[in-house]
Amino acid sequence: MSSLRNLLCAAAAVGLIFSSSTAEARFGKRSSESKQEKKKTHEATAVGDEDSDGDDEESSSRSSNSTRSRSSGGSAFFTFLEVLSTVSDVAEAASSVPVVYTTSQPVAVVAPAPAPAPAPAPVAEVTASTSTESSMPLMFRLGANGAPMGGGSAVDLFLTIEGQRMGVDARGTSLTLPTDDGSAGTDSINLGSMHLTYSMISHERIRLRLEGGLSMASAPDISMAGPSLALSMEACLLGDLDLELRAQGTAFPYQQVDAQAGLAINLAHLVLRGGWRGIYLSDAGLVDGQVHQDAFSGPYVGLGFSF
């Protein structure tokens, strides 16, 4: 009950932090005021070479932004396996030499009682225990989650490959949202990350990872990338029920905070999961000089495989 209360408190905190708020404009999208000012500027320009050059520059800029927004991150593969070995030495018992005492009486030979044989060292147990920890096989985790967010939807995919300590984690999220200016259609924001992971705690019932790498964001009018850090944990609560926590952040050139808390049920190699997720995004004014922010949160459900 204590663990369940802590989980509910964590989910409530995430919901409060990432509760959706009204932003001036969509993350990574030019505001309507900026577009109107550009339109008025072009209308006031005299007809001639300058106007045509301006139109060419604007169309070229839009084409470049559109091309960048469709760019996607690559993939990477990294594996690491720790190997430990243990060698045990077995001692041999030394033979004792009898002691002879000579007197006027008949010679008597006194020999000490034989020493008990030493107990054999538990070589087999040590070797088995060490080999279990050192030869831990690679673990593969693949999954997909879906969530209603910001009046639209969020779908994410992830792949994790790791050994005893080191691993690699790749994730991608696609957000489909209603337009913020009331126009027809939808806005699309794509997020991705590629991290190397190190397990500070690696145990059968709990794993705590520190992650670092690169994050990417693609919005309607801009695409950006920056350094990323994350902290993730998986802990066994009861039987096949696990607690999953993760928080990822990017400080520059844009800001991103992505946090989630949930539960997972392990059914052999199949994993069912669900919880709460929140995302905060800010383009730091890189699109048109105005800061555009978005905050989304909502419940998520997912399906995955673990090998």
C-alpha positions as CSV (number, residue, x, y, z in Angstrom):
1,M,0.0,0.0,0.0
2,S,2.9,2.3,0.8
3,S,4.4,1.8,-2.7
4,L,1.0,2.4,-4.3
5,R,0.5,5.7,-2.4
6,N,4.0,6.8,-3.5
7,L,3.2,6.0,-7.1
8,L,-0.1,8.0,-7.0
9,C,1.7,11.0,-5.4
10,A,4.3,10.9,-8.1
11,A,1.7,10.7,-10.9
12,A,-0.2,13.6,-9.4
13,A,3.0,15.7,-9.1
14,V,3.8,15.1,-12.8
15,G,0.2,16.0,-13.7
16,L,0.4,19.3,-11.8
17,I,3.8,20.2,-13.3
18,F,2.8,19.4,-16.9
19,S,-0.8,20.6,-16.7
20,S,-1.6,22.1,-20.1
21,S,-1.5,25.9,-20.4
22,T,-2.5,28.3,-23.1
23,A,0.6,29.3,-25.1
24,E,1.0,32.3,-27.4
25,A,1.8,30.0,-30.3
26,R,2.7,26.4,-31.0
27,F,6.2,25.2,-30.2
28,G,8.5,25.7,-33.2
29,K,5.8,27.5,-35.3
30,R,5.7,31.1,-36.4
31,S,3.0,33.2,-34.7
32,S,0.2,34.7,-36.7
33,E,1.4,38.2,-35.8
34,S,4.8,37.5,-37.2
35,K,3.3,36.3,-40.4
36,Q,1.0,39.3,-40.7
37,E,3.9,41.7,-40.2
38,K,5.9,40.0,-43.0
39,K,2.9,40.2,-45.3
40,K,2.4,44.0,-44.6
41,T,6.1,44.6,-45.2
42,H,6.0,42.9,-48.6
43,E,2.9,44.8,-49.6
44,A,4.5,48.2,-48.8
45,T,7.6,47.4,-50.8
46,A,7.7,49.0,-54.3
47,V,7.2,46.6,-57.2
48,G,10.5,45.7,-58.7
49,D,13.6,43.7,-58.1
50,E,13.5,44.1,-54.3
51,D,10.0,42.6,-54.1
52,S,10.8,39.7,-56.3
53,D,14.0,39.0,-54.3
54,G,12.0,39.1,-51.1
55,D,9.5,36.6,-52.3
56,D,12.3,34.4,-53.5
57,E,14.0,34.6,-50.1
58,E,10.8,33.8,-48.2
59,S,9.9,30.9,-50.5
60,S,13.5,29.6,-50.2
61,S,13.3,29.9,-46.4
62,R,10.0,28.1,-46.2
63,S,11.4,25.3,-48.4
64,S,14.5,25.0,-46.3
65,N,12.5,24.8,-43.0
66,S,10.1,22.2,-44.5
67,T,13.1,20.2,-45.6
68,R,14.7,20.4,-42.1
69,S,11.4,19.5,-40.4
70,R,11.3,16.2,-42.3
71,S,14.8,15.2,-41.2
72,S,15.1,12.3,-38.9
73,G,17.7,11.0,-36.6
74,G,19.9,8.0,-37.3
75,S,20.3,4.9,-35.3
76,A,23.1,3.5,-33.3
77,F,24.1,0.2,-31.7
78,F,26.3,-0.3,-28.7
79,T,26.8,-3.3,-26.5
80,F,29.1,-4.0,-23.5
81,L,29.5,-7.2,-21.4
82,E,31.5,-7.4,-18.2
83,V,33.4,-10.6,-17.6
84,L,34.6,-11.7,-14.1
85,S,36.6,-14.8,-13.2
86,T,37.2,-16.5,-9.8
87,V,40.0,-19.0,-9.1
88,S,40.0,-21.0,-5.8
89,D,43.1,-22.7,-4.3
90,V,42.8,-26.1,-2.4
91,A,45.3,-26.7,0.4
92,E,47.0,-30.1,0.9
93,A,47.5,-31.6,4.4
94,A,51.1,-32.2,5.5
95,S,52.2,-35.6,7.0
96,S,53.3,-35.6,10.6
97,V,56.7,-37.0,11.8
98,P,56.6,-39.4,14.9
99,V,58.6,-38.3,17.9
100,V,60.9,-41.0,19.6
101,Y,61.9,-40.8,23.3
102,T,65.0,-42.9,24.6
103,T,65.3,-43.8,28.3
104,S,66.6,-46.7,30.4
105,Q,63.3,-48.3,30.0
106,P,62.3,-50.0,26.8
107,V,62.1,-47.6,23.9
108,A,58.6,-46.3,23.4
109,V,57.4,-44.5,20.3
110,V,54.7,-41.8,20.8
111,A,52.9,-40.5,17.7
112,P,50.3,-37.7,17.8
113,A,46.8,-38.4,16.8
114,P,46.2,-37.8,13.1
115,A,44.9,-34.3,12.2
116,P,41.3,-34.2,10.8
117,A,41.2,-33.7,7.0
118,P,40.4,-30.1,6.0
119,A,36.9,-29.5,4.7
120,P,36.9,-29.0,0.9
121,A,36.4,-25.3,-0.1
122,P,33.0,-24.6,-1.8
123,V,34.7,-24.1,-5.2
124,A,31.6,-25.1,-7.1
125,E,29.3,-22.6,-5.3
126,V,31.6,-19.6,-5.7
127,T,32.2,-20.4,-9.4
128,A,28.4,-20.7,-10.1
129,S,27.6,-17.5,-8.2
130,T,30.2,-15.5,-10.0
131,S,29.5,-16.8,-13.4
132,T,25.8,-15.9,-13.0
133,E,26.6,-12.3,-12.3
134,S,29.4,-11.9,-14.8
135,S,27.9,-13.7,-17.8
136,M,24.6,-11.8,-17.7
137,P,23.2,-11.9,-21.2
138,L,22.2,-8.9,-23.2
139,M,18.7,-7.7,-22.6
140,F,16.5,-6.4,-25.5
141,R,13.4,-4.3,-24.8
142,L,11.1,-3.0,-27.5
143,G,7.8,-1.2,-27.0
144,A,5.1,1.3,-28.1
145,N,2.9,3.6,-26.1
146,G,0.0,5.8,-26.9
147,A,-1.6,8.7,-25.1
148,P,-4.2,11.5,-25.6
149,M,-2.4,14.8,-25.2
150,G,-3.2,18.5,-25.9
151,G,-6.5,17.7,-27.7
152,G,-4.6,15.4,-30.0
153,S,-2.5,12.2,-29.6
154,A,1.0,11.1,-28.9
155,V,2.6,7.8,-30.0
156,D,6.1,6.8,-29.1
157,L,8.4,3.8,-29.8
158,F,11.5,2.8,-27.9
159,L,14.3,0.2,-28.1
160,T,16.8,-0.6,-25.3
161,I,19.8,-2.9,-25.5
162,E,21.9,-3.4,-22.3
163,G,24.2,-5.7,-20.5
164,Q,25.2,-5.8,-16.8
165,R,26.1,-2.1,-16.7
166,M,26.2,-0.4,-20.1
167,G,23.6,-0.1,-22.9
168,V,22.0,2.0,-25.5
169,D,18.5,3.5,-25.6
170,A,16.7,5.0,-28.6
171,R,13.2,6.7,-28.5
172,G,10.9,8.6,-30.8
173,T,7.6,10.4,-30.2
174,S,5.1,11.7,-32.7
175,L,2.6,14.4,-31.5
176,T,-0.4,15.2,-33.7
177,L,-2.2,18.3,-32.4
178,P,-5.0,20.7,-33.4
179,T,-3.8,24.0,-34.9
180,D,-3.4,26.8,-32.3
181,D,-4.7,29.5,-34.6
182,G,-8.1,27.9,-35.5
183,S,-7.1,27.1,-39.1
184,A,-7.9,23.7,-40.7
185,G,-5.6,20.8,-40.4
186,T,-3.2,19.7,-37.6
187,D,0.2,20.5,-36.3
188,S,2.9,17.8,-36.1
189,I,5.8,17.7,-33.6
190,N,8.3,14.9,-33.7
191,L,10.7,14.2,-30.8
192,G,13.6,11.8,-30.6
193,S,16.6,10.8,-28.5
194,M,19.6,8.5,-28.6
195,H,21.3,7.8,-25.3
196,L,24.1,5.7,-23.9
197,T,23.1,4.2,-20.5
198,Y,25.0,3.2,-17.4
199,S,23.3,1.2,-14.6
200,M,24.4,2.7,-11.3
201,I,22.4,0.0,-9.6
202,S,22.1,-3.3,-11.4
203,H,20.1,-6.0,-9.5
204,E,17.6,-8.6,-10.4
205,R,14.8,-6.6,-8.6
206,I,15.9,-3.0,-9.3
207,R,17.9,-1.1,-12.0
208,L,18.8,2.6,-11.8
209,R,20.3,4.1,-15.0
210,L,22.0,7.4,-15.8
211,E,21.6,8.3,-19.5
212,G,23.2,10.8,-21.8
213,G,23.3,11.6,-25.5
214,L,21.4,13.6,-28.1
215,S,17.8,14.8,-28.4
216,M,16.0,16.1,-31.5
217,A,12.8,18.1,-32.1
218,S,11.1,18.7,-35.4
219,A,8.2,21.3,-35.5
220,P,6.2,23.0,-38.3
221,D,8.8,25.8,-38.9
222,I,12.1,24.5,-37.4
223,S,14.2,21.5,-36.5
224,M,16.7,21.4,-33.6
225,A,19.0,19.1,-31.8
226,G,20.9,19.4,-28.5
227,P,22.5,17.5,-25.6
228,S,20.2,15.4,-23.5
229,L,20.3,13.8,-20.0
230,A,17.9,11.3,-18.4
231,L,17.4,9.2,-15.3
232,S,15.4,6.0,-15.4
233,M,14.5,3.3,-12.9
234,E,12.7,-0.1,-12.9
235,A,11.9,-1.8,-9.6
236,C,10.0,-5.0,-8.9
237,L,7.1,-4.3,-6.5
238,L,5.3,-7.6,-6.3
239,G,5.8,-10.8,-8.4
240,D,5.5,-9.7,-12.0
241,L,4.4,-6.1,-11.2
242,D,7.1,-3.5,-11.8
243,L,7.4,0.3,-11.2
244,E,8.8,2.3,-14.1
245,L,10.0,5.9,-13.7
246,R,11.8,8.1,-16.3
247,A,12.7,11.8,-16.6
248,Q,14.6,13.3,-19.6
249,G,15.7,16.9,-20.1
250,T,17.3,19.2,-22.8
251,A,18.6,22.6,-21.7
252,F,19.7,24.2,-25.0
253,P,19.3,25.3,-27.8
254,Y,15.7,24.5,-27.0
255,Q,14.1,23.3,-23.7
256,Q,12.4,20.0,-23.2
257,V,11.3,18.1,-20.1
258,D,9.7,14.7,-20.6
259,A,8.7,12.7,-17.5
260,Q,6.6,9.6,-16.9
261,A,5.6,7.2,-14.1
262,G,3.8,3.9,-14.5
263,L,3.3,0.3,-13.8
264,A,4.3,-2.7,-16.0
265,I,3.0,-6.3,-15.9
266,N,5.5,-9.0,-17.2
267,L,3.8,-11.9,-18.9
268,A,6.8,-14.0,-19.9
269,H,8.2,-12.0,-22.8
270,L,5.2,-9.8,-23.2
271,V,4.9,-6.6,-21.2
272,L,1.8,-4.5,-20.6
273,R,2.2,-1.0,-19.2
274,G,0.3,2.1,-18.3
275,G,0.8,5.4,-16.3
276,W,1.0,9.1,-16.7
277,R,3.2,11.2,-18.9
278,G,4.0,14.9,-19.2
279,I,5.9,16.9,-21.8
280,Y,7.1,20.6,-21.7
281,L,8.6,22.3,-24.8
282,S,10.0,25.7,-25.5
283,D,11.7,26.9,-28.7
284,A,13.5,29.7,-26.8
285,G,12.5,32.2,-29.6
286,L,14.6,30.5,-32.3
287,V,11.8,30.7,-34.9
288,D,10.8,34.3,-35.0
289,G,12.2,36.0,-31.9
290,Q,9.2,35.1,-29.8
291,V,9.2,32.3,-27.2
292,H,6.6,29.7,-28.1
293,Q,5.9,27.1,-25.4
294,D,3.6,24.0,-25.1
295,A,2.8,21.7,-22.1
296,F,0.9,18.5,-22.4
297,S,0.0,15.7,-20.1
298,G,-2.1,12.6,-20.0
299,P,-2.4,8.9,-19.3
300,Y,-0.7,6.4,-21.5
301,V,-1.0,2.7,-22.2
302,G,1.5,0.5,-24.0
303,L,2.6,-2.9,-25.2
304,G,6.2,-4.3,-25.3
305,F,8.5,-7.3,-25.6
306,S,11.4,-8.2,-23.4
307,F,14.1,-10.8,-24.3
